[in-house]
Amino acid sequence: METIQIEGTPKTPTVKFDEPTHTLVIRGRSIPENSIDFYKPLIDWLDQYANSDASELIVKMELEYFNTSSSKCILDVFKKLEKLKNNGTSVSVRWHYEEDDEDMLEAGEDYDAIIDIDFEMIKVEEI
Amino acid sequence: MERKNIMLSFKGEISTELLTSILQIIENKLDRFGESSKVKKRMFNIMVECLQNLHHHISQPAKDAGKELPSVIVMVAKNVTGYSIITGNFVEEQEVGDLKNRLEEINSMNKEEVKELYKSVLADGKMSEKGGGGLGMIDIARKSGEKLDFGFIPFGEDKSFFSLNVKVK
């Protein structure tokens, strides 16, 4: 299947899939005015991924900030991951947050509570 | 005295480019103040929501409604206890009731209740046509941790001027 690679901008995160390690990374800021347009290729790619015979997907969320418009789209991403997991793929989500950023930790906990995937919370010095 | 603490003040039409510049100016100033990354992030987050709210929900009065050109107000001030992010914009008079109820509802809640409200609105999966999803004000209140300070002033026949003061510590 095709890989996904979106370079980051000051308003949108880097999105990258590393095929050998089955790892999808979403890193940076997500504050676009229109988040639906930005996240559509990723949502489409996850649909493709679900149709491939991949057995595993590791998702590393390394966000510095995100706006509420992105938060709904990020939830849509997690819903796709939940579906993937329910269909037998091993899915893990690693939610990174900076050590003093309790808002980002709480945001991860919100998603963890809504989505049926156990998130791994990873404290880092800097994203 | 108060004026000295104003970090940024703007009145005019808001565009995407302007929104980006305002964020950059504030980010640089907070850096110069040597603010903790926690406060910087909180400020940045709340400012993004406030400014994008302006961008999405503004309603311009008809040109003949007043002599002054319709405009948006953005002000960021530093005070003894923290910061204030103040915005002002015109809204349709018919939207005032809903907006006021929503803000009063948020203000009546404690921290935990605001968090639960955020989660339930996020989880219901609906998106407004403007893509906001109704989360903006809840997120602002949650990150601010303070009551939202707001007011409405009737303007012309069918508009109101809505002002919002968000405090950040």
Interface residues (C-beta under 8 A of the other chain):
Chain A: P10 K11 I31 E33 N34 S35 I36 E64 Y65 N67 T68 S69 S71 K72 L75 E98 D100 D101 E102 D103 M104 E106 D110 A113 I114
Chain B: T16 T20 S36 S37 K38 K41 R42 F44 N45 V48 E49 Q52 H55 H56 K115 Y118 K119 L122 A123 G125 M127 G131 G132 G133 L135 G136 I138 D139 K143
